[in-house]
Amino acid sequence: MRILIQRVKQASITIDESIHSQIGYGYLLLVGFEENDNDSVLYEMAKKTIELRICEDENHKMNLSIQDIGGELLSVSQFTLYADVTKGRRPSFVKAAKAETATKLYDKFNEILKSSGLKVETGVFQADMKVSLINDGPVTVLLDSEDVCKHG
């Protein structure tokens, strides 16, 4: 599982020229899955996302979590985080989870985020979405379950 976190002043998703979801200050999460991801990975990655201290404190230091500040989350499914560009010029997505698996993982991940008490908005799986954001900082962090989660 991979999550690209962008700290934002605001973000929104438009589908068919209509705003589907939007948040104020918080994180835009681009979320991708691979076939072997499971519930334990989802819980660890959600915990890391919520507890990651990349929000500024009163001294303008990245010292607070999204939970500390009561920020908002906008979660967008993003299979292209598993693009393999090692050969040729066209990316391969064979490492990305199949739609059926990814849909279940995405829905469960968002439910875990919502259980934190934070406002969580989502995109629509496999929809043609237009994502708008005002990046804050900019602060962008990549979480990869290979690094975050303890295996074995």
C-alpha positions in Angstrom: 0.0 0.0 0.0 1.2 3.5 -0.8 -0.2 6.8 0.3 1.0 10.1 -1.1 0.0 12.7 1.5 -0.2 16.4 0.5 -0.9 18.9 3.3 -3.5 21.3 1.9 -5.3 24.5 2.8 -8.2 23.1 0.9 -9.0 20.3 -1.7 -11.9 19.1 -3.7 -13.0 16.5 -6.2 -15.2 17.3 -9.2 -17.0 14.6 -11.1 -19.1 15.4 -14.2 -18.6 19.1 -13.6 -20.1 19.0 -10.1 -18.2 19.1 -6.8 -18.4 15.6 -5.2 -16.4 16.2 -2.1 -14.3 18.9 -0.5 -12.2 19.6 2.6 -10.7 22.6 4.3 -7.3 22.4 6.1 -5.9 18.9 6.2 -4.5 16.2 3.9 -5.2 15.1 0.4 -4.4 11.4 0.4 -3.7 9.6 -2.9 -4.1 5.9 -2.0 -2.9 2.9 -3.9 -3.0 -0.8 -3.2 -1.2 -4.0 -4.3 -2.8 -7.4 -4.4 -1.2 -8.7 -1.2 -2.4 -5.8 1.0 -4.6 -6.8 3.9 -6.4 -5.4 7.0 -3.3 -5.2 9.2 -1.6 -3.1 6.5 -4.7 -0.9 6.4 -4.7 -0.3 10.1 -1.0 0.4 10.3 -1.0 2.8 7.4 -4.1 4.6 8.7 -2.5 5.0 12.1 0.7 6.3 10.6 -1.3 8.8 8.5 -3.3 10.1 11.4 -0.3 10.3 13.8 2.3 11.6 11.4 3.5 15.0 12.7 3.6 17.2 9.6 1.3 20.0 10.7 2.8 23.2 12.1 2.7 24.2 15.8 2.7 27.7 17.1 6.4 28.0 16.3 5.9 27.0 12.7 7.6 23.6 13.3 6.2 20.4 11.8 5.3 19.0 15.2 1.5 18.3 15.2 -0.5 15.5 13.7 -3.8 15.9 11.7 -5.5 14.5 14.7 -3.9 17.1 17.0 -5.3 19.9 14.9 -8.7 18.4 14.1 -7.9 18.6 10.3 -9.8 17.0 7.5 -8.9 14.2 5.1 -9.8 13.8 1.4 -9.0 10.2 0.2 -8.6 9.4 -3.5 -8.0 6.0 -4.9 -4.8 6.1 -7.1 -3.7 2.9 -8.7 -1.0 4.8 -10.6 1.1 4.9 -7.4 2.1 1.4 -8.5 3.3 2.4 -12.0 6.3 0.4 -13.1 8.4 2.5 -15.5 11.6 0.3 -15.5 11.1 -0.8 -19.1 10.0 1.2 -22.1 8.1 4.5 -22.0 4.7 3.2 -21.1 4.0 2.5 -17.5 2.9 -1.0 -16.4 0.4 -1.4 -13.6 0.8 -5.1 -13.0 1.8 -4.5 -9.3 -1.4 -2.6 -8.6 -4.3 -4.5 -7.0 -7.1 -5.6 -9.3 -10.2 -3.4 -9.1 -12.3 -5.9 -7.0 -9.5 -6.2 -4.4 -8.6 -2.5 -4.4 -12.3 -1.4 -4.0 -12.7 -3.4 -0.8 -9.3 -2.2 0.6 -10.1 1.4 -0.2 -13.5 1.3 1.4 -12.1 -0.4 4.5 -9.2 2.0 4.7 -11.6 5.0 4.6 -13.8 3.4 7.4 -10.7 3.1 9.5 -9.9 6.7 9.0 -13.4 7.8 9.8 -13.3 5.8 13.1 -10.6 8.4 14.2 -13.3 11.0 14.5 -11.8 13.2 11.8 -13.9 14.4 8.8 -13.1 12.1 5.9 -14.3 12.8 2.4 -13.6 10.4 -0.5 -13.5 10.2 -4.3 -15.4 7.6 -6.3 -13.5 4.5 -7.2 -12.7 4.3 -10.9 -14.5 7.6 -11.7 -13.0 10.3 -13.9 -12.2 12.8 -11.1 -10.8 16.3 -11.3 -8.8 17.0 -8.1 -8.1 20.5 -7.1 -6.0 21.6 -4.2 -4.0 24.4 -2.6 -0.9 22.7 -1.3 0.3 24.0 2.0 4.0 24.4 2.3 4.2 22.5 0.0 4.4 19.5 2.2 4.2 16.1 0.4 5.1 12.8 2.1 5.1 9.3 0.6 4.2 6.4 2.9 4.9 2.9 1.6 3.7 -0.1 3.6 7.0 -1.8 2.8 8.7 0.8 5.0 6.0 1.5 7.5 4.7 -2.0 8.4 6.5 -4.7 10.1 6.5 -7.8 8.0 7.1 -11.3 9.4 
